């Protein structure tokens, strides 16, 4: 270059000579290629083969990666499902306990006959006003001693085995009409510092077999051999935004409930309302998927009664990764 002491003329001459040499070499290669097309054709063939192998490898790798991700996702879903089932098995113990008390204690057994079938003389009438369809008037229907006994039993059940944070309240629903709830009112600080305020007075008298928003799950509960869950849902009495409702039919001889024209030996339901947010927090759904680098969307399917009496399935998202929520 100029900095090496050469003159501009000598540098230009060197550049020109180099350019001419490059062009002569290029022309010579072009002549050889034209005279012997097999050379460049074979080269092109090799290139195409290599490209084909590369694309095939990428496709195969992509399919293998997809399969691996699919297997991992299924494994994670099964793991979360198992954890949820185990947690539910524990917190649903109150249902079995209340069922046993109803069968053993005459004060509880008699609640079903006191409430009676809707519309039958001597039974609890429909509530006044707008709640006439979904509620029954249970005012002064029950003995205070029975109510106090229920509260004492429900308190003991709820305060044992770590149920306090998840089990919001325990209910008895003779003839599918919610008649007793513990606690009726409560302000509670959970172990994570959250404050839960309950006022369940609005649920007293809730007629589960006549409320259009609850009738489908109530109908399914009567003949069920075990626990039936619904939700997470917003409660009729308000309070926690999302709750999981678990119902256990209490069936034994001498009892009678008519559903869709068929008679069942059913006293009614034991009901537990679960704090959905606390349940998934204890199971660790969000943390499990996040640590695995996965996104998830958990849905439920509800059977909703239409105005013509038919039922239609409605799919709702009940939990999902924050990234999905943000992008939606």
C-alpha positions as CSV (number, residue, x, y, z in Angstrom):
1,X,0.0,0.0,0.0
2,X,1.1,3.7,0.0
3,X,2.3,3.3,3.5
4,X,4.9,0.7,2.4
5,X,6.9,3.2,0.4
6,X,5.6,2.2,-3.0
7,X,4.5,4.9,-5.5
8,X,0.9,5.2,-6.6
9,X,1.8,4.1,-10.1
10,X,3.5,0.9,-9.0
11,X,0.6,0.1,-6.8
12,X,-1.9,0.6,-9.6
13,X,0.2,-1.6,-11.9
14,X,0.2,-4.4,-9.3
15,X,-3.6,-4.2,-9.0
16,X,-4.1,-4.3,-12.7
17,X,-1.9,-7.3,-13.2
18,X,-3.7,-9.2,-10.4
19,X,-7.1,-8.4,-12.0
20,X,-6.0,-9.7,-15.4
21,X,-4.7,-12.9,-13.9
22,X,-8.0,-13.5,-12.1
23,X,-10.0,-12.9,-15.2
24,X,-7.8,-15.3,-17.3
25,X,-8.2,-18.0,-14.6
26,X,-12.0,-17.5,-14.5
27,X,-12.3,-17.8,-18.3
28,X,-10.3,-21.0,-18.3
29,X,-12.5,-22.5,-15.7
30,X,-15.6,-21.5,-17.6
31,X,-14.3,-23.2,-20.8
32,X,-13.5,-26.4,-18.9
33,X,-17.0,-26.4,-17.4
34,X,-18.8,-25.9,-20.7
35,X,-16.6,-28.6,-22.4
36,X,-17.2,-31.0,-19.5
37,X,-20.6,-30.4,-18.1
38,X,-20.4,-33.5,-16.1
39,X,-18.1,-31.7,-13.7
40,X,-20.5,-29.0,-12.7
41,X,-23.5,-31.2,-13.0
42,X,-22.0,-33.7,-10.6
43,X,-21.1,-30.9,-8.3
44,X,-24.6,-29.6,-8.4
45,X,-25.9,-33.1,-7.8
46,X,-23.7,-33.4,-4.7
47,X,-24.9,-30.1,-3.5
48,X,-28.5,-31.0,-4.0
49,X,-27.9,-34.4,-2.2
50,X,-26.3,-32.6,0.7
51,X,-29.1,-30.1,0.9
52,X,-31.7,-32.9,0.8
53,X,-29.9,-34.7,3.6
54,X,-29.8,-31.5,5.6
55,X,-33.5,-30.8,5.1
56,X,-34.4,-34.4,5.8
57,X,-32.3,-34.3,8.9
58,X,-33.9,-31.0,10.0
59,X,-37.4,-32.4,9.4
60,X,-36.6,-35.7,11.2
61,X,-35.0,-33.7,14.1
62,X,-38.1,-31.4,14.2
63,X,-40.5,-34.4,14.4
64,X,-38.4,-36.1,17.1
65,X,-38.3,-32.8,19.1
66,X,-42.1,-32.5,18.8
67,X,-42.6,-36.1,19.9
68,X,-40.2,-35.5,22.9
69,X,-42.1,-32.3,23.8
70,X,-45.4,-34.1,23.5
71,X,-44.3,-36.9,25.7
72,X,-42.9,-34.5,28.3
73,X,-46.1,-32.5,28.2
74,X,-48.2,-35.6,28.7
75,X,-46.0,-36.7,31.6
76,X,-46.3,-33.3,33.2
77,X,-50.1,-33.3,32.8
78,X,-50.3,-36.7,34.4
79,X,-48.0,-35.6,37.3
80,X,-50.2,-32.5,38.0
81,X,-53.4,-34.6,37.7
82,X,-52.1,-37.1,40.2
83,X,-51.0,-34.3,42.6
84,X,-54.5,-32.7,42.3
85,X,-56.3,-36.0,42.9
86,X,-54.2,-36.8,46.0
87,X,-54.9,-33.3,47.4
88,X,-58.6,-33.6,46.7
89,X,-58.7,-37.1,48.3
90,X,-57.5,-35.5,51.5
91,X,-59.7,-32.4,51.6
92,X,-62.9,-34.4,50.6
93,X,-62.7,-36.4,53.9
94,X,-65.2,-33.9,55.4
95,X,-67.9,-35.1,53.0
96,X,-67.6,-38.7,54.1
97,X,-67.6,-37.6,57.8
98,X,-70.8,-35.5,57.4
99,X,-72.5,-38.4,55.5
100,X,-71.8,-40.7,58.4
101,X,-73.2,-38.2,60.9
102,X,-76.4,-37.8,58.9
103,X,-77.0,-41.5,58.8
104,X,-76.3,-42.0,62.5
105,X,-78.0,-39.0,64.1
106,X,-81.8,-38.7,64.0
107,X,-81.7,-34.9,64.2
108,X,-79.8,-34.7,60.9
109,X,-81.9,-37.5,59.3
110,X,-85.1,-35.6,60.0
111,X,-83.9,-32.5,58.1
112,X,-84.9,-34.1,54.8
113,X,-88.6,-34.6,55.8
114,X,-88.7,-31.1,57.3
115,X,-87.6,-29.5,54.0
116,X,-89.7,-31.8,51.9
117,X,-90.2,-31.8,48.1
118,X,-90.7,-28.4,46.5
119,X,-94.4,-27.6,45.9
120,X,-95.7,-30.3,48.3
121,X,-98.0,-29.1,51.1
122,X,-96.1,-28.8,54.4
123,X,-92.7,-28.5,52.7
124,X,-90.5,-25.5,52.7
125,X,-92.0,-22.9,50.3
126,X,-90.3,-21.1,47.5
127,X,-88.5,-17.9,48.6
128,X,-90.1,-14.6,48.0
129,X,-89.4,-12.3,45.1
130,X,-86.7,-12.8,42.5
131,X,-85.2,-15.8,44.4
132,X,-88.4,-17.8,44.2
133,X,-87.0,-20.1,41.5
134,X,-83.5,-20.7,42.9
135,X,-84.2,-20.6,46.7
136,X,-86.6,-21.9,49.3
137,X,-87.7,-20.2,52.5
138,X,-86.2,-22.2,55.4
139,X,-86.8,-19.6,58.1
140,X,-87.5,-21.2,61.5
141,X,-87.6,-24.7,60.0
142,X,-84.8,-26.2,62.1
143,X,-84.2,-26.7,65.8
144,X,-81.4,-24.6,67.2
145,X,-79.9,-27.6,69.0
146,X,-79.4,-29.4,65.7
147,X,-77.9,-26.3,64.1
148,X,-75.5,-25.9,67.0
149,X,-74.5,-29.6,66.8
150,X,-73.8,-29.2,63.1
151,X,-71.6,-26.1,63.7
152,X,-69.6,-27.9,66.3
153,X,-69.0,-31.0,64.1
154,X,-68.2,-28.9,61.0
155,X,-65.8,-26.8,63.0
156,X,-63.9,-29.8,64.3
157,X,-63.7,-31.3,60.9
158,X,-62.5,-28.1,59.2
159,X,-59.9,-27.3,61.8
160,X,-58.1,-30.7,61.6
161,X,-55.7,-32.2,59.0
162,X,-54.7,-28.8,57.5
163,X,-58.1,-28.3,55.9
164,X,-58.5,-24.7,57.1
165,X,-56.9,-22.9,54.1
166,X,-58.6,-24.9,51.4
167,X,-62.0,-25.9,52.9
168,X,-64.0,-22.6,52.9
169,X,-67.2,-24.1,54.3
170,X,-69.1,-27.3,54.9
171,X,-72.8,-27.6,54.1
172,X,-75.8,-29.9,54.4
173,X,-78.4,-29.9,51.7
174,X,-81.4,-32.1,52.5
175,X,-83.6,-32.5,49.5
176,X,-80.9,-30.6,47.6
177,X,-81.7,-27.4,49.4
178,X,-78.8,-25.8,51.3
179,X,-79.9,-25.7,54.9
180,X,-76.9,-25.5,57.1
181,X,-73.5,-23.9,56.5
182,X,-70.4,-23.6,58.6
183,X,-69.1,-21.0,58.9
184,X,-72.0,-18.8,58.1
185,X,-69.9,-15.6,58.3
186,X,-66.1,-15.4,58.7
187,X,-63.1,-13.2,58.2
188,X,-60.0,-15.4,58.0
189,X,-56.3,-14.8,57.4
190,X,-54.7,-17.7,55.5
191,X,-51.2,-19.0,56.1
192,X,-50.0,-17.0,53.0
193,X,-51.3,-13.8,54.4
194,X,-54.4,-13.5,52.2
195,X,-57.6,-12.4,53.9
196,X,-60.8,-14.3,53.0
197,X,-64.2,-12.8,53.9
198,X,-67.2,-15.0,53.8
199,X,-70.9,-14.2,54.2
200,X,-72.8,-17.3,53.3
201,X,-76.3,-16.1,54.4
202,X,-77.3,-15.7,50.7
203,X,-76.7,-19.5,50.1
204,X,-79.2,-20.6,52.8
205,X,-82.2,-22.1,51.0
206,X,-80.4,-22.4,47.7
207,X,-82.4,-25.0,45.7
208,X,-79.8,-26.8,43.7
209,X,-82.3,-28.9,41.7
210,X,-84.2,-25.7,40.5
211,X,-81.4,-23.2,40.0
212,X,-80.8,-23.2,36.2
213,X,-77.1,-22.6,36.8
214,X,-76.7,-25.6,39.2
215,X,-79.4,-28.1,38.2
216,X,-77.2,-30.1,35.8
217,X,-74.6,-30.9,38.3
218,X,-77.3,-31.5,41.0
219,X,-79.1,-34.0,38.8
220,X,-75.8,-35.8,38.1
221,X,-75.0,-35.9,41.9
222,X,-78.2,-37.7,43.0
223,X,-77.5,-41.1,41.4
224,X,-73.7,-40.8,41.6
225,X,-71.7,-43.5,43.5
226,X,-69.2,-40.9,44.9
227,X,-68.2,-37.3,45.0
228,X,-69.2,-35.0,42.1
229,X,-67.3,-31.7,41.7
230,X,-68.2,-28.5,39.8
231,X,-66.2,-25.4,39.1
232,X,-64.3,-23.4,39.8
233,X,-67.4,-21.2,39.9
234,X,-68.5,-17.9,41.3
235,X,-70.7,-18.6,44.4
236,X,-74.3,-17.3,44.7
237,X,-73.4,-15.7,48.0
238,X,-70.3,-14.0,46.6
239,X,-67.0,-14.0,48.5
240,X,-63.9,-15.7,47.0
241,X,-63.9,-15.2,43.2
242,X,-63.4,-18.9,42.3
243,X,-64.5,-21.9,44.3
244,X,-64.6,-25.6,43.7
245,X,-67.9,-27.2,44.8
246,X,-67.8,-30.9,45.9
247,X,-71.0,-32.8,46.6
248,X,-71.6,-36.2,47.9
249,X,-75.0,-37.8,47.7
250,X,-76.2,-39.3,51.0
251,X,-78.2,-42.4,50.0
252,X,-79.8,-44.9,52.3
253,X,-83.1,-46.8,52.7
254,X,-86.2,-44.8,53.8
255,X,-85.2,-41.6,51.9
256,X,-86.8,-40.4,48.7
257,X,-85.9,-37.8,46.1
258,X,-87.5,-37.5,42.6
259,X,-85.3,-36.4,39.8
260,X,-86.5,-36.2,36.2
261,X,-89.4,-38.5,37.1
262,X,-87.3,-41.1,38.7
263,X,-87.2,-41.8,42.5
264,X,-84.0,-42.3,44.4
265,X,-83.3,-43.3,48.0
266,X,-81.4,-40.1,48.5
267,X,-81.5,-37.9,51.6
268,X,-79.7,-35.0,49.9
269,X,-76.1,-33.8,49.7
270,X,-73.1,-33.1,51.9
271,X,-71.3,-30.2,50.3
272,X,-67.8,-28.8,50.7
273,X,-66.7,-25.5,49.1
274,X,-63.0,-25.4,48.3
275,X,-60.8,-22.4,47.8
276,X,-59.7,-22.9,44.2
277,X,-56.7,-20.5,44.3
278,X,-55.4,-22.2,47.5
279,X,-55.9,-25.6,46.0
280,X,-53.8,-25.0,42.9
281,X,-51.2,-23.1,44.9
282,X,-50.7,-26.1,47.2
283,X,-50.5,-28.4,44.2
284,X,-48.1,-26.1,42.6
285,X,-49.5,-26.2,39.0
286,X,-47.9,-22.9,37.9
287,X,-44.5,-23.7,39.4
288,X,-44.4,-27.2,38.0
289,X,-45.0,-26.1,34.4
290,X,-42.8,-23.0,34.7
291,X,-39.8,-25.1,36.0
292,X,-40.3,-27.5,33.0
293,X,-40.3,-24.6,30.6
294,X,-43.9,-25.3,29.5
295,X,-47.1,-23.3,29.1
296,X,-50.5,-24.8,30.1
297,X,-54.2,-24.1,29.8
298,X,-56.6,-26.0,32.1
299,X,-60.3,-26.1,31.0
300,X,-63.6,-27.4,32.3
301,X,-66.8,-28.3,30.5
302,X,-70.1,-27.3,32.0
303,X,-73.5,-28.6,31.0
304,X,-75.7,-25.5,31.0
305,X,-79.5,-25.8,30.9
306,X,-81.1,-23.8,28.1
307,X,-84.4,-22.0,28.0
308,X,-86.0,-24.9,26.1
309,X,-85.0,-27.4,28.8
310,X,-82.1,-28.9,26.9
311,X,-78.5,-28.9,28.0
312,X,-75.5,-27.5,26.2
313,X,-71.8,-27.9,26.9
314,X,-69.8,-24.8,27.6
315,X,-66.0,-25.0,27.8
316,X,-64.2,-22.5,30.1
317,X,-60.6,-21.8,31.0
318,X,-60.1,-22.2,34.7
319,X,-56.3,-21.8,34.9
320,X,-53.5,-21.0,32.5
321,X,-49.9,-19.8,32.3
322,X,-49.5,-16.1,32.7
323,X,-47.8,-15.8,29.3
324,X,-50.9,-17.1,27.6
325,X,-53.2,-14.8,29.6
326,X,-51.0,-11.8,28.7
327,X,-50.9,-12.7,25.0
328,X,-54.7,-13.2,24.9
